[in-house]
Amino acid sequence: MTQHIHLVPAPWELTGNGVVWLYSIPKDFNLQHGFLADYQREAYHSRLGAVMLMDYETSGVGPYQELLYLPAIFKLGGKLTFSVSKIYVSTEASAFSGRANWGIPKEVAAFSFLNFQEGTRTVEVSTGNHPFFTAQVKPWGPKFPFTTKLFPWNRIVQQKQNQLLLTKPETHGNARFASTAKINSDARFFPPVHLLKPLATVRLSDFLMSFPVPEVIT
């Protein structure tokens, strides 16, 4: 018997922890490996991008994990903005509501996390019993507070049914810099970011994220 999945409308409040890898990504890499939609190819602006691995302890649809790729900064609806081109989540509920609320192209995958001494964390993400992304991250240095209010372009724009939806999430919590002991991804399922060198890696903890109702900009 198939379980019916209900839409959980925006806004959402989420708590949890995660890892962010910041990159300067060559355009040629994204054109080949970035899973860009047509509207993203046409709006390409500059090469700052990121990979985000999130472990949400609470959300509008309960706990779930997430791996996403922000390929670049785009100019959409007259605004400089990020836009998600590839994203996996661990639950059908998150995938369904993410697509419906914000036009985020979520797919479902299985996530496995392991924690080791001194804060080292290993993750494996797989689909159909095939692991396609693995990473091991070890934080270092003191914790410091962070808030996304300090960052420009703290917004995402996604296309849904020929409309552009602009969302301005806000996050605050604690952060530490981190080193990546290993990272690898299968280019058939996720951009091969092991070919890139991150500008910085940051481990987030105890954050609170607000994901509001999006604004239609076209």
N, C-alpha and C positions, 0 to 999 in steps of 0.2 A: 504494500500500500504506500503510495507516494505521499509524503507529508507536504501540505500546502504551506508555502512561504508567504508571509505577510509583509507588505511594505511598511517599513518604519520610517516615517517622514522626518525631514530635517526640521529643527536643528538637532545635532547630536552632541553630547558631552562624552569625551573619552579620557581614560587614564591609562597609564602604563609606562613602558620603557622601550628603548630602541637604539638603533645605530644609524648614523647618517654618514655616507661617504660623499664628499664634494669633489667634483671633477671639472677640469677644463677639457671639453670633449670635441675633437675635430669633427667638422661637419661631414666629411667623407665617412667617418666611422658611423655616424647616425644614419646617413643615407643608406648605408649597407646593412647595419645591424640594429638600428634604433626603433624598428617597428612603427615608423612614423605613419600617421594617417595623412591623407591628401591635404587636409586643411592645415596640418602642422608643417608639412613640407613647404607650403606656399607662404607661411607666416614666419619662417625661420629668421632669427635675429642674431643671437650671439651664443657663445659656446659654454656658458656656465650651466652645469647640470649636476645631478645627484642620483644616488641609489639610497633608498630608505628601507630599512627593515624594522618593522614595528611589532611589538607584542602588547596588544591592548588587553588590559585586565578587565575593564568595563567599557561599555559603549551602548549605543541605542539598540544593538542586536546582541549584546552579551560579549563575552571574551572572544577575541579572534586574533590571528596573526596576519601580517601583510608584508609583501615585498613589492616595491614599485620603482620605476625608472622615470626620471625627469630628464629628458635628453638635452634640453637647451632652454634658453629664454626665447620666447616667441613674441611677435607683435600681433595681437588678436583684439579685434574691436577697438583699435586705437590705443591699446594698453600693452605695456611690456609685462609679460606674465610667464609663469611656468605652465606646463601642460603635461599630463601623464600619458605616455605612449604604451607602457606595458605594466601590468599590475596583477598580482596574485593575492588572494586572501584564502583563509582556511575554512570559511563557512559559506554555505549557499545563501544564508540570510544577509551577510555582508555584501556578497556579490550582487544579489538582486536589488537591494535597497541602494547600493552605491551607484549602480547604473541608472536606476529610476530617479534618484534625488539629484545627482550631480553630473550625470553623463560620464562617470568614471568607468572605463572598460574593464571591470574586474572579472577575473577568471578564478576558478577554485583550484587549489593545490594543497598538498599535505606538508605540514611544517613539523620539524623535529628540532628541539632545542636541548642543548646540554650545557650545564654550568660547571666550571672547574674552580680550583682555588685561585685566589687573587683576582677574582672577577672575570676571568676568561670565559667567553661564551662562544659556543659553536652552534651553527644552524645548518640544517639541510632541508631544502625545499624540493619536492618531487611531484611528479604527475604520472599516473598510471604505473606506479612503482618504479619510475625512472627518476633518479635524482638529477636535477638540472642546475642547482645552485647550492654551493657550499661556501661557508665563510667561518673564520675563527678570529675573534677580536678580543684584545686585552686592553682595558683602560689603564691610563697612567696619569699621574699628577693629581692635584686637588680638584674637588668638585667646585663648580661655580654656577651661579644662577644664570638662566638664559630666558629670553622671551623673543618671540618672533616679531614683536613690535619694533625691534631694532633693525630688521632686515627690509630692504626695499624689495619690491616685486613679490611680496608675501601673499601671493594669490595664485590660483590655478584657473585656467579656462579650458573647458571641454566642449566638444560639439555633440549635441544630441538632437536628432531629427532636424538638421539644418539650422538649429539655433545654437548660439554660443552662450554657455552658462559660466558666469564668473563667480567663484567662491573665494572668500577671504577667511581661511582658518586662522585661529589664534592659539598659540601654545606657549606655556611657560612651565618651568621645572628646573631640574638640575642637569648639569652636563660635565663630562670629563673628556679630555682628548684620549684617543685610543690608537693602538697599532694593530694592523691587520696581519696576523700570522699566515693566513692563507685565504684565498678567495678564488673561486672558479665557477664559470657558468657555461652552459651548453647553448650555443648561439641559435639553435633551433627554437629555444623556448624563452631565452632572456639574453639581452645584450652581453657579449663576452667582455665584461668589464675587467677581467684579469689582464687584458691587454693594455689597460690604462693605468696610470699612476695617480692616486688620489691627491688632491691638494691638501685635504685634511680628513681625518676620521674622528667622529664625535660619538660618544656613548651617552645617550639620554636616559634619565631616570626620574621617576616620581613626577611625570608631567601630567598636566591637565590640558586637554585640547578641546576647543570649541569648533564645530564644523557647522556653519550657519546655512540658512536657506540661500540658494544661489540667486544671482541677479541675471536676468536675461539681457544680453547686450546687443543681440541682433535678432 
